[in-house]
Amino acid sequence: MVDHLANTEINSQRIAAVENCFGASGQPLALPGRVLLGEGILTKECRKKPKPRIFFLFNDILVYGSIVINKRKYNSQHIIPLEDVTLETLPDTLQMKNRWMIKTSKKSFVVSAASLTERKEWISHLEECIRHLLTKTGRQPSTEHAAPWIPDKATDICMRCTQTKFSTLTRRHHCRKCGFVVCADCSRQRFLMPRLSPKPLRVCNLCYRQLLAEKKKEAEADLRQTEPICSAVQGYEPSSGDDSDKSDDDKADRWPADTEFYTSPVSWSSFHS
């Protein structure tokens, strides 16, 4: 069906209508072979509170944005390549039902549908598109995913030191590695994670130590690979590779490092049903 609709006039008109709704703030969406399969409003769990977002499912990308005027104007466009997407069904909470997580290497977040049937339809369509793309490209499913941010209201205290209490003057921060809500003292470090950003990002003290240890292991592995070459060159002495960075004397991490906050135990409108 997708191949049959790829170059039809009706598909081009639908994609153009989505582009017009995003206006100049959005990116062009029309590409040869791209098909708009459906759309719907889902509730996205944001940092401050859950918010409705418009989602458009294409055969190769997932596009979502903020609703200004439904069916007429959207902004804050985000485009996610489906090849990078993994889905995980989540249990209901008191506030949110019919939830699942959309996981990618750069950003992961939780959404919920208006009904269980709607969630099943979304997940079914998404998984079918992902499976088709991976088969077409020969790629394996993505295994590295960015941690979803824990909502601010999930905790009133720092999730690392468990001592600092948040208030109007004491701000919440998020570790970009684990997604925990932490205080300023527990997240003074920055670390370069090219997969997420070209700039060093805020990380909590525990993740910083773990990232440093991983970096040190990688450096040692690289050094072992170069040693046979270096030993063959007379008078060559490799550097010691000592790391002068010292870990901070942080407070005890009382929140378990392996705590999983998102684990498994507005409606979908299909144009081509």
N, C-alpha and C positions, 0 to 999 in steps of 0.2 A: 504494500500500500504506500509506503514511504517513497519508494522509487517512482511509483506511478504519479504521485502528487508533486514531486520535487520541482518540476518546471511548469506547473499549471498556473493559470492566471489568478485563480482564487487563492492559492497559497501565497503568491506574490502580494496580493492585496491585503491579506491578513498580516503578513510580516510588515508591510508598509504602515498599516494602522498602528501596530505596536511601536514602530519607530517614531511615528508622529506623536504618540502619547508621551514618549520620553523627551521628544523635542531635541533641541541643540545640546542638552546635557547628556544625552545618551549616545552610545556608539552605533554605527550602522550594523544591522543584523542580517541583511539580505546577502546570501552567498549561494553560488551554484550548488544544488543538491541539498540545501537546507530546507527542512519542512517544520512548520509550526504545528505541533500535535494537539496542544490544548493549553488551558490556562485556569487559574483559580486563585482564590484568596486563602492564604494560610496564616496562622498566628505564629510569629517568630519570637522565641524567647530572647529578648535583648538584655543588655546589661542592667538597665533600670527597671523595665517592666515589659511584659509581653505586648507586642504590637502587630497589627494586621499588615501583611505585605502581599503585593500582587506577584504571582509566579507564572512564568511562561515556560512551557516545556517544548523544546525543539528536539530534533532527532540527534543533535550532537552537543547541545549546550542547555543549561538551565539559567534563565534570566529572572531576576527579581528586583523589586524596587519599592519605594514608599508611595503610598496612595495620596494624591492631592485631591483629585476629583475622579472617582471611579469611572472607568471606561473612557476617560477623556484626558487626564493628565497624571503622569507619574514622574518621580525623580529618584535620585540616588540609585542609579542603575548598577547592578552587579551581574557579571557574566561568569558562569562556572562551567568549564569543559567537563562533559559527562565522563570522559575517560578517567578523570581524577576523582570521581565520586564513589564513595561507599556508603551504604545505608545501614542503619541499625534501629530496630524497633525498640521503643522504650516503654516502661510501665507508666500508668497514669499517676498523676499527683492530685492533691486536693484542688489545686488551681487549674491544672492543665490536663486534658484528656486526649486520647488518640495521637500520642506523640511519637516522633521518630527523629533520629539524628542524621543530618547530612554532613558527612565527613569528607574533607579534602586536605591536601597537603598544606594549603595556605590558611584555610579557615574552616572551622567546624561549628555547627550551630544546631539548635533544636527547634523543630516546628511542630505544630499540632493542627489537625483537621477538625472540621465541624462534626464529623461522625466517623465511626469505625469503618463503614463502607467506603467513605471518601478517602480515608488513609490507605486502605487496601488498593484502591484504584490508582492513587498517586504512586505508591511503592511499586505496583505492578508495571505501570507505564515506564517509570524510571529504570527499573531493573531490566526491562526488555530493551530499552535504548542503550543502556550501558553494555549489556551482553552483546548486542549487535555490533557496537563500536569496537569492543575488545576483540571480537572475532575477526572483524574487518582489518584491524591494524596489527593483530597478533600480539598485542600487549597483554601483560598480566595485570590482574586487579591491583590497585594501589594498596600498599601496606603501611605507608607513613602518613599519619594524619595529624593536623594541628589539634591541640587540646581545645575543647570548647570552654568559653569563659563561664565560671560560676556566677550566677546573677548576684548583684550586690545584696539583695534582701535575703540571700541564703544564710548569711551569718552576720552577727553584730560584732564579732571579734576577729582578729587576725587569725587566719587558718594555719599559720606557721608557728608563731610564738604563743598563740592562744592567750596572750596577756593584754595586748593593746585593744582597747574598745573604740570602735568607730563612732564619730560624732560629726557635727557640722564643721568643726575645726580639724578633726583627724580624718583625713581622706582615705578612701579605699583605693587600692591599686590592684592590678591583675598581673600575675606572672605569665609571660607569653609562652612559657614552656609547659607548665602544668595547668594553667588556667585558674589557680587558686586566688581567692581574695586575700590580699596581704597588706600590711602596714608599710609605711615608708622605710622604717628601720630594717625590715625583713626583705626589702626589695631595692636596695641601693645599687646593686650590681647591674651591669649591662653586658650582653653577650651577643656576638654576631651569629645569627642563624640565617644563612643565605636563602634557605628554603622559604622563610617567612618574609624577610625584608633585607634590602642591601645595607641597612643601618643597624647598629647594635640595639637590641631591645631589652626592656626591663625584665629581669628574672628574679625570682626569690633566691634567698641564700642557699637553700638546699639544692635547687636546680642548678645554680651557678657552680656549686662544688661538683655535682654530677657531670655537668658539661665540661668542666676543666679536666676531670678524670678521664672522660671519653677522648678529649683532645690530646691528652698526654699519651694515652694508649695508642692512638692513631700515629702520633709522632714517633713513638718507640717502634711501632711496626714498620713505619717508613724507614727508620734508621737501620733496622735489622736487614731490610731489603738492600740497602746501599752498602752495608759493611763488606760483603764479598768484593764489590767493585773497588771500595776504598782501600782494602788490604792489598790489592794488586798494584796500587800506585805507591811507589817508594816515597817515603817521607810525608805521606798524607795522614793527617790526624783529624778525624772528625771532631766537631765540638761536642761537649758533654751533654748538651741538650737539657741542662738543668733549668727548671722553671722557677723564676724568682718570685712569682706570685704566691702570696700566702693567703690561706683561707681566713676569713674573719672569725673572730671569737663570738660566734652567734649564740643566741639563746637556744636551748634545747628544742628540737623540733618535735613537739608533742602530737601534732596532727599526723597520722600515719601517712607515709609517703606514697603508699600504693592505694590510697582511698579512691574508689571509683564512684563518682557522683552520677555519671550517666551510664548505666549498665542495663542490659536486658534482663529479666528474671528468668462564608468564605468558600467556596466549593469548587471541586474539579469540574471543568467543562471540556469535554472532548469534542473536537471539531469533526473527527473522523471515526465515529463509533460504528 
